[in-house]
Amino acid sequence: MTAKRYFPATEEENVGISEHEDGNCITFIFQDGVGGLEVLTDGHWVPAEPASGSIIVNIGDVIQVLSNNKLKSATHRVLSKPAHRHSFAFFFNLHGDKWVEPLPEFTAKIGEAPRYRGFLYREYQQLRVRNKTHPPARPEDVVNITYYAI
């Protein structure tokens, strides 16, 4: 299944899953030797080369907010490969009724102001689904975690 892109793909990209950040807490990814996962680093796509027996741990938007931006949700994508690719992703999510805001350990206790306003996790997930079901015409209209930034 190919995810809907918000931005036009160039021919050389051959994107299987378009660039995005995970909206959950943490994702664990097990890849086979084929690879395809790439991470955006300093404006360039860097392959996350599979290493035998390794697990990729991807921090999601919830951890970014809880840590008051100390830990960042990585922008990543998956390229389609001509060979069969097998990967398994396990997502750790909150229940929808949970309140998400920067933790005091990353704000008041160290004298820093919150960088995000609080929100219900369900609300954020609904906005992310709306991005997919009703894709915005302009990239700047895509709702992501910066929607809650102060």
Secondary structure, DSSP 8 states (H G I E B T S, - for coil): -----SS---TTT-EEEEEE--SSSEEEEEE-TT--EEEEETTEEEE----TT--EEEE-HHHHHHTTTSS----EEEE--SS---EEEEEE---TT-EE---GGGTGGGT---SB--EEHHHHHHHHHHHHHS--SSGGG---GGGGB-
